[in-house]
Amino acid sequence: MTIFASDINDITILEMKRNQTRIDILMAVNEIKTDTALAEILGITPQALYSKLNGDINMRTIDKLSKVFKVTVKEMFK
């Protein structure tokens, strides 16, 4: 299934277990293929990214992610 940038707003996350599902979608749209690649873009280790995506996230990281994905912070959590 191909996900287009215009499809992001149509995707519901109510049944998703963690923020990473939304991040997976944004990664696909932005052609970031692995968590390791995303961690490198953010300037953190893959282990730190895993920790952040599983609840240890702060506003600074959310802001960085929104800039990487070219969306607003609000759009990160739709």
C-alpha positions as CSV (number, residue, x, y, z in Angstrom):
1,M,0.0,0.0,0.0
2,T,1.4,3.4,-1.0
3,I,0.8,6.2,1.5
4,F,0.6,9.7,0.0
5,A,1.1,12.9,2.0
6,S,-2.5,13.9,1.3
7,D,-3.6,10.6,3.0
8,I,-2.1,11.5,6.4
9,N,-5.1,13.4,7.7
10,D,-7.4,10.5,6.8
11,I,-5.6,8.0,9.1
12,T,-7.0,7.5,12.5
13,I,-4.7,6.5,15.4
14,L,-7.4,5.8,18.1
15,E,-6.6,2.1,18.1
16,M,-2.8,2.4,17.9
17,K,-0.7,1.4,20.9
18,R,2.0,4.0,20.7
19,N,3.1,7.2,18.8
20,Q,5.4,5.2,16.6
21,T,2.6,4.1,14.3
22,R,2.0,7.7,13.3
23,I,5.7,8.2,13.1
24,D,5.9,5.1,10.8
25,I,3.4,6.7,8.5
26,L,5.3,10.0,8.5
27,M,8.6,8.1,7.9
28,A,7.0,6.3,4.9
29,V,5.7,9.6,3.4
30,N,9.2,11.2,3.9
31,E,11.0,8.1,2.6
32,I,12.9,7.5,5.8
33,K,13.3,3.7,5.6
34,T,14.5,2.7,9.1
35,D,14.4,3.8,12.7
36,T,18.2,3.9,12.6
37,A,18.0,6.5,9.7
38,L,15.5,8.6,11.7
39,A,17.7,8.4,14.8
40,E,20.7,9.6,12.7
41,I,18.7,12.5,11.3
42,L,17.7,13.5,14.9
43,G,21.3,13.1,16.1
44,I,20.5,10.4,18.7
45,T,21.2,6.7,19.0
46,P,18.6,4.2,17.8
47,Q,18.3,3.1,21.5
48,A,17.4,6.6,22.5
49,L,14.9,6.9,19.7
50,Y,13.3,3.6,20.8
51,S,13.0,4.9,24.4
52,K,11.5,8.2,23.2
53,L,8.9,6.5,21.0
54,N,7.8,4.3,23.9
55,G,6.9,7.1,26.2
56,D,10.1,8.9,27.2
57,I,9.6,11.8,24.7
58,N,9.9,15.4,25.4
59,M,8.8,18.6,23.7
60,R,12.2,19.2,22.2
61,T,12.1,15.8,20.4
62,I,8.5,16.3,19.3
63,D,9.6,19.6,17.8
64,K,12.5,18.0,16.0
65,L,10.3,15.3,14.6
66,S,7.8,17.8,13.4
67,K,10.5,19.6,11.5
68,V,11.9,16.4,10.0
69,F,8.4,15.4,8.8
70,K,7.5,19.0,7.8
71,V,4.3,18.9,9.8
72,T,3.1,20.9,12.8
73,V,3.4,19.5,16.3
74,K,-0.4,19.3,16.4
75,E,-0.4,17.2,13.2
76,M,2.1,14.8,14.8
77,F,-0.7,13.6,17.1
78,K,-3.9,13.7,15.0
